């Protein structure tokens, strides 16, 4: 259970004491040099508490949150920085295991199915998955290292590059990213539950069921999320092993694809982009789950445990999708081929498992396998929404998570017939945002703050944070100059992407990364020179 909230007078007292210590050159902390501050900065907290005490609806919500905390131990800690003496870290191995719970599930399988759906042979699909997933995981692996250092959530750490107001844009983009992952998860599990009922229950009802269960788990917060993710992957891992085992005799790695030459290369690049983005998209979430680890936790441990923890289950589940789709789409095995066309991936998975009784049992269990992923999405989205402003901060996280769940359920129901289109159009575009976000934070951390470090007392004070011009300009330059020219989508194909045949090839990630690497160091140097921040 979280510690009781401090009063406004206590907050002011702690801040005044800390200011006096800083003026005297005394830093009452045990953090590495360059990370100054000991108590949670109070400006944002005080403003949120004042709103909660003076505005009746916010007061009722806050009282309701405290009641739930007393009765059920839900987490009341929101976006506020966590001081060292208040951190309650789980085992360091949870950094590795949480990714298994978050990504080793049936919602990752549709991403791999896109390779054969695009017409790629199995060996080329697997190559794109392995390379793309490994490189994409570098993004959440680095961003996660900032969580223990600063004791902050992912988007809060971005204030040291994007500024107080620029980080709000990051919040919005992070919410959109989370929503895309959530829609994919909810739609595929809705299809599975419909298949279990012999298609008598609509996909929409299945979407609602899995959304409700996911939200209820997410309410309890950090400690319960880590515990849940530590174990929830085991059953889904076993069932996915069985799934690929039953599909493997029908898959044929030697079957040719639908295209050759330059068009074939373009298809591979698009599949690589999707695999990269499906892992890199976690960059704006990873520190949310590491901020309770002590600041002295070695960054290399966080980095490598995240890198291997994310790549191993994502590669596995994505390759499973490629294998079953290879048999259905390229091998045109019946009734798999016709079922895939009529009922989507959920129907295909039902046909892959056999006999029917065993198949229905597996589908029910796999439905619950996405809970770990959805829990992270609802949890992080609630935190991101709190960062949008004081009134947003005053609303408890569990309320924002609920509204996120409602929105994703509605979007899932609306897009239930277009799962492949949602994945191919949306997921690859996540990579443009993720690579920009990661490179900006990496350059800021390793180049501009290597000597000066981070003033942790400034995290919620706009006048002490960077203006954010350099980061926002670099983000827009990367998107418009790189992503827009290199993207290959159904609704738009960039000038560079068009060079890879009639179907194009998505090279937006490479172009976005190159532009960000060039633009941000220059603009940030100028920003620091003229503003002193």
JOSULRA-V423004 format. One record per backbone hydrogen bond with DSSP energy under -1.0 kcal/mol. NH is the residue of the N-H (numbers start at 1). CO is the residue of the C=O. E is the energy in kcal/mol with one decimal. If there is no record, write none. Layout:
BEGIN
nh/co/e
NH/CO/E
NH/CO/E
END
This chain:
BEGIN
nh/co/e
11/7/-2.2
12/8/-2.5
13/9/-2.5
14/10/-2.8
15/11/-2.2
16/12/-2.8
17/13/-2.3
18/14/-2.2
19/15/-2.6
20/16/-2.3
21/17/-2.1
22/18/-2.5
23/19/-2.5
24/20/-1.7
25/22/-1.4
26/21/-2.9
29/27/-2.6
35/32/-1.7
36/454/-1.8
46/42/-3.4
47/43/-2.3
48/44/-2.2
49/45/-2.7
50/46/-2.7
51/47/-1.9
52/48/-2.2
53/49/-2.1
54/50/-1.8
55/51/-2.2
59/55/-2.2
60/56/-2.6
61/57/-2.0
62/58/-2.4
63/59/-2.5
64/60/-2.3
65/61/-2.2
66/62/-2.3
67/63/-2.2
68/64/-2.2
69/65/-2.1
70/66/-2.3
71/67/-2.5
72/68/-2.9
73/69/-1.4
82/151/-2.8
86/83/-1.4
87/84/-1.1
94/91/-1.7
95/92/-1.4
97/93/-2.5
98/94/-2.7
101/97/-1.9
102/98/-1.9
103/99/-2.0
104/100/-2.1
105/103/-1.8
108/105/-1.4
113/109/-1.5
115/112/-1.1
117/113/-1.6
118/114/-2.6
120/115/-2.5
125/121/-2.3
126/122/-2.6
127/123/-2.0
128/124/-2.2
129/125/-2.2
130/126/-2.7
131/127/-2.3
132/128/-2.2
133/129/-2.4
134/130/-2.0
135/131/-2.2
136/132/-2.4
137/133/-1.9
138/135/-1.1
139/136/-1.4
141/137/-1.8
142/138/-2.0
143/139/-2.3
144/140/-2.0
145/142/-1.5
146/143/-1.2
147/144/-1.2
150/146/-2.2
151/147/-2.4
157/153/-1.9
159/156/-1.4
160/157/-1.4
161/158/-1.8
162/158/-3.5
163/159/-1.3
167/163/-1.7
168/165/-1.0
170/166/-1.2
171/167/-2.1
172/168/-2.1
173/169/-2.5
174/170/-2.6
175/171/-2.3
176/172/-2.1
177/173/-2.3
178/174/-2.6
179/175/-2.5
180/176/-2.0
181/177/-1.9
182/178/-2.6
183/179/-2.5
184/180/-1.8
185/181/-2.2
186/182/-2.7
187/183/-2.6
188/184/-2.1
189/185/-2.0
190/186/-2.0
191/187/-2.1
192/188/-1.9
193/189/-2.4
194/190/-1.8
195/191/-2.2
196/192/-2.2
197/193/-1.4
198/195/-1.6
199/194/-3.0
200/197/-1.2
206/202/-1.4
207/203/-2.2
208/204/-1.9
209/205/-2.2
210/206/-2.0
211/207/-1.7
212/208/-2.2
213/209/-1.9
214/210/-2.1
215/211/-2.2
216/212/-2.0
217/213/-1.6
218/214/-1.9
219/215/-1.4
220/217/-1.0
221/218/-1.2
225/221/-2.7
226/222/-2.5
227/223/-1.8
228/224/-2.9
229/225/-2.7
230/226/-1.4
231/228/-1.0
232/228/-2.1
234/231/-1.5
237/233/-2.6
238/234/-1.9
239/235/-2.5
240/236/-2.4
241/237/-1.8
242/238/-2.0
243/239/-2.3
244/240/-2.5
245/241/-1.9
246/242/-2.3
247/243/-1.6
248/244/-2.2
250/247/-1.7
255/252/-1.4
258/119/-1.7
265/261/-1.8
266/262/-2.3
267/263/-2.0
268/264/-2.1
269/265/-2.4
270/266/-2.0
271/267/-2.1
272/268/-2.7
273/269/-2.3
274/270/-1.9
275/271/-2.3
276/272/-2.9
277/273/-2.5
278/274/-2.2
280/276/-3.0
281/277/-2.3
282/279/-1.6
283/280/-2.4
285/282/-1.9
286/282/-1.9
288/285/-1.9
289/286/-1.5
290/287/-1.2
291/287/-1.1
293/290/-2.0
297/294/-1.9
302/298/-1.5
303/299/-2.7
304/300/-2.5
305/301/-2.4
306/302/-1.8
307/303/-2.7
308/304/-2.5
309/305/-1.8
310/306/-2.5
311/307/-2.0
312/308/-1.7
314/310/-1.6
315/311/-2.7
316/312/-2.0
317/313/-2.7
318/314/-2.3
319/315/-2.5
320/316/-1.9
321/317/-1.5
322/318/-1.7
323/319/-2.2
324/320/-2.0
325/321/-2.0
326/322/-1.7
327/323/-1.6
328/324/-1.7
329/325/-3.2
331/326/-2.4
333/327/-2.2
337/333/-2.8
339/335/-2.4
340/336/-2.7
341/337/-1.6
342/338/-1.7
343/339/-3.4
344/340/-1.2
348/344/-1.8
349/345/-2.6
350/346/-1.8
351/347/-1.8
352/348/-1.9
353/349/-2.1
359/355/-2.4
360/356/-2.5
361/357/-1.8
362/358/-2.4
363/359/-2.3
364/360/-2.0
365/361/-2.1
366/362/-2.7
367/363/-1.7
368/364/-1.1
371/368/-1.3
374/370/-2.6
375/371/-2.8
376/372/-1.5
377/373/-1.9
378/374/-2.8
379/375/-2.5
380/376/-2.9
381/377/-2.3
382/378/-1.7
383/379/-1.5
384/380/-2.6
385/381/-2.2
386/382/-1.3
388/385/-1.5
393/389/-2.6
394/390/-1.9
399/396/-1.0
400/396/-1.4
401/397/-2.6
402/398/-1.5
403/399/-2.3
404/400/-2.3
405/401/-2.3
406/402/-2.3
407/403/-2.3
408/404/-2.6
409/405/-2.3
410/406/-2.1
411/407/-2.3
412/408/-2.5
413/409/-2.2
414/410/-2.0
415/411/-1.9
418/415/-2.0
422/418/-2.4
423/419/-2.4
424/420/-2.7
425/421/-2.4
426/422/-2.2
427/423/-1.7
430/427/-1.2
433/429/-1.0
434/430/-2.8
435/431/-2.6
436/432/-1.6
437/433/-2.8
438/434/-2.5
439/435/-2.3
440/436/-2.3
441/437/-2.0
442/438/-2.6
443/439/-2.7
444/440/-2.3
445/441/-2.4
446/442/-2.9
447/443/-2.3
448/443/-1.3
449/444/-1.5
453/449/-1.4
454/34/-3.5
456/36/-1.9
456/454/-1.1
458/455/-1.8
461/458/-1.9
464/461/-1.8
472/468/-2.5
473/469/-2.8
474/470/-2.3
475/471/-2.4
476/472/-2.5
477/473/-2.7
478/474/-2.7
479/475/-2.3
480/476/-3.1
481/477/-2.3
482/478/-1.3
483/478/-2.6
484/479/-3.3
486/482/-1.9
487/483/-1.5
489/492/-3.1
494/487/-2.8
496/485/-1.4
497/485/-1.6
498/494/-1.8
499/496/-1.6
500/497/-1.7
507/486/-2.4
511/507/-1.8
512/508/-2.7
513/509/-2.5
514/510/-2.3
515/511/-2.3
516/512/-2.3
517/513/-2.3
518/514/-1.3
519/515/-3.0
520/516/-2.1
523/519/-2.5
524/520/-2.8
525/521/-1.7
526/522/-2.0
527/523/-2.4
528/524/-2.6
529/525/-2.1
530/526/-2.2
531/527/-2.2
532/528/-1.8
END
